[in-house]
């Protein structure tokens, strides 16, 4: 029971610079990071390719900001103790996979 209880604690935190990051901000960043990781892997983009990597991160952030239901789904997954990477895979399959295959 201890594990289940700890899963539903707030994801909010304080940075080393003293900035407060809310639960919502941390959760949104988490789903964007998981989605960015999938996209960069599928597109063969290395973390060393800074501009390409930054471009994917910006694309994902813009996509999520335009489709805020993704953040709502992330909160639902969080509340149910489900993995963010599973949600990211589902989002990738639904919104990005066909787009990536069409460009090949």
N, C-alpha and C positions, 0 to 999 in steps of 0.2 A: 504494500500500500504506500510505502514511503516513496517509491519511484513514481507512481501515478500522481501523487500529490505534488512532487517536485516538477513534473512536466507542465503543470498548469500555473506555475508562478509567472510573474511578469517577465518579459524579455528585456525590459528597460534596464539601462545601465548608465554609469558615469564614465566618460572617457578619462584618459590619463591627464587631459588638460582641464578636467572639471566640468565639461559640458554634459548636460543631462540628455540622454537619448531615451525617448518614450518607448513604451511597449510597441505602439503602432509603427513608429519609425524603424525599430529593430526588426519587426516582423516583415515589413515591406522590403527592407534591405535584404533580408534573408531570402525571400522568394525571388527577388530580382537577381541575387547572386547565384542561386541554384539554376535559374533559367539561363543566365549568362554563361555559366559553366557548360551547360548542355550545348548551347548554340556554338560557343567557341570550339568545343570538342568536335561537334558535327561538321563545322566548317573548316576544321583543321587550322585554327588560329592559335598560335603560340602566345603565351603570356609575355614573351619577349617582343612580340609585334605590338608595341604599345598603342600605336594609333588605331590599328585594327581592333585590338581588344577594347580600347576606349570607345570606339564606334559601336561595338556590340552592346556595351554597357549603356550607352546613350540610347540606342535603339530599344533596348529592353525597358529602360526607365520611361521613355516616351510611350511605348506600347502599354505599359502598366498604368500610367497616368491617364491614358485615353480609355482604358478598360478597367475601371476601379473595382469591378466585380471580382477581379483577381485578388485584390487585397481582402475582400470579404470572404472569399473562399479560403484564403490563407488563414484568416482568423478562425474559420470553422474547422479547418484541419488542425490548427493549434489546440483549440478547445477539446477536440476529440483525441488528442495525442497522436495524430497521424503525422507522417514524415513530410516535410516540405519538399524534399527531392521527388517524392511521388507526385505531388501536385505540379511541380515544375515539369516533370516528364509528360503529364497529361496536357498541360498548356502547350508545351513544345509540339506534341503530336497534333493537337487541334489547330494551332495558329501558325506554327513556323515550319513544320516538317514538309508540307507540300510546297511551300514557298521555296524552301531550300532545294527540293528535288526539281522544281521547275527551272531553276537557274543553272542546273547542270547540263 
